[in-house]
């Protein structure tokens, strides 16, 4: 410093300090502004509003325009003022949304599962920030959106289907995971445990095993008859099967099949998993029986197509041609049915029906393309 003063002089040094001071001062002020900046005030009249019917503990029911929510209160617009209702005084909430069940059903019939789910979420979007309000009507349509995404994922992961695309399947599982995660924010809802299990299922399907394990462990074993009972044991079976514990996986899968409410989202996969376990333990007779039932009951589903192909394999390789040991159940029920013969007849019939369906699908697709070409020509 002394050498610097000797070379340039004290006046020059002072001038440098004065020149740089505004810059240092400006940057300090900017930093201070950033730390002390407040949220921009939005007048109540310009806030996004969500209309709802709210029933309070005093049994009054009011139609209100909601404009915000805090940990303790829900805010609504009264004239130009914002009033508050303590959340603990609310019994139930019915949000007014443009959700239209018929429109969703039309999209679902067209197998446009992702579009149907997205439409539901668009309708519910303004109300979702109020999801923690007790006994609200968002849970059923939200669950429907989650299961629609799962249907889309199943469709795109079907290797024998026309819409096979694993990239899309993973995206649909991720979308479903997000929807079920949103449901878990409603701590009052009885289906939170089921939503967690669905999250675990989605994580397992996209190979996020650590996340799946953590979520599964956070759920207590549901009582028999509980909505989450079937999925709980299916998840237990799937994870044990992936770990190579086939015998234990079979026990868990059977619990799903026997005690589940035959949920269409769970039952076919649980049946298919029991067949996998039987096949892996070389019990081809039981595997044949289960594959046959899954193929017959759910023929036009991904599970049904997998079961049908597996049934064909077992019969083509003649794995069940040797006489089977007669079990006590056949003696007790006096069952003399030749399952091989029944399965073979079904395979022939199903192949013929599939051929007719495929020809029809091709005709419809050709007609659709022809109409599109005509529209393009007319628009030129």
Residue, then its C-alpha position, 0 to 999 in steps of 0.5 A: x500500500x505504501x509503495x502504491x501511495x508513493x507511485x500514484x499519490x494520495x489524491x489518486x488513491x482517494x479518487x479511486x475509493x470515491x469512484x468505486x463507492x457508488x458501485x459497492x453501495x448500489x450492489x449492497x442496496x440491490x442485495x438488501x432489496x432482494x432479501x426484503x422484497x415482498x410478494x406483489x399485492x393482488x387486489x381481492x377482485x383480481x384474484x383467481x376465484x373458485x366457487x364452492x358450497x361450504x357447510x359449517x359446524x353450525x349446519x349453515x351452507x353458504x355459496x362462496x367465492x374462494x380466493x385463498x387459503x392458509x394453514x388455519x383459514x380459507x379466504x373468500x370474497x364478500x363484496x370487495x372485502x376478503x373474509x375468513x372462515x376457520x378450517x376447523x369450522x368447516x364440515x364439508x365442501x362442494x366445489x363447483x367445477x366444469x367436470x363432465x362425466x359424459x365427456x370423460x366416458x367418450x374419451x375413455x371409450x376411444x382409449x384416449x386415456x391420457x386426454x381424458x385424465x388431462x381433461x379432468x385435471x384441467x377442470x379441477x385445477x383451480x380447486x386443487x389448492x383447497x384440497x385439504x379442506x375436509x370432505x370435499x368432492x375432488x377425491x373421486x374425479x382425481x382418483x379417476x384421473x390417476x386410474x386413467x393414466x394407469x390405463x394409458x400406461x398399461x396400454x402403451x406397455x402392452x408389447x402385443x398391442x398396437x399402441x406399444x411405446x415404453x417411453x409413453x408408458x413411463x410418462x403415464x406412470x409418472x403422471x399417475x404418480x403425481x395425481x396420487x401424490x396430490x391425493x395424499x395432501x388431503x390428510x382427512x381422506x380415507x383413501x390416502x393409504x390406497x393413494x400411497x400404494x398406487x404411488x409405490x406401484x407407479x414407482x415400481x413400474x418405472x424401476x424406482x425401487x427405493x421410492x417404492x419400498x419407502x412408500x410401501x413401508x409407510x403403509x400399515x397392513x390394511x384390514x380385510x375388506x379395506x379398499x387398499x387390501x388388494x393392492x397392498x398384497x399385490x405390491x407385496x407379491x410384485x416386490x417379492x417376485x422381483x426379488x426371486x422369492x417366488x413361493x412367498x410372492x405366490x402366497x401374497x398374490x393368492x391373498x390378493x386374488x382371494x380377498x380382493x374386491x375384484x377391482x379391475x385395476x388389480x384382479x387381472x394382474x394378481x391372477x397373472x402373477x399367480x400364474x407366473x409363480x406357478x410357471x416358475x416353480x414348474x407347476x405347469x398344470x396350475x399355470x395353465x389353469x390360471x392363464x386360461x381363466x385370465x385369457x378367457x375373462x380379460x381377453x382384450x386387455x394387456x393381461x389377457x393377451x399375455x395370458x393367452x400367449x403363455x397358454x399357447x406356449x404351454x400347450x404347444x410345448x406339451x407341458x401338460x400332456x402327461x396325466x396329472x395327479x388327481x387332487x382331493x378337490x377333483x374327487x370332492x367335486x367329481x370334476x372330470x373336465x379335460x382342461x387340456x381339451x377345453x384350453x385347446x378349443x378355446x385357443x382355436x376359437x380365440x385365434x379365429x376371433x382375433x383374426x376377424x377383429x384384426x381384419x375389421x380394425x384394418x378396414x376401419x383404419x383404411x377408411x379413416x385414412x381415406x377420409x383424411x386424404x379426401x379432406x386434405x384434397x378438398x382443403x387445397 
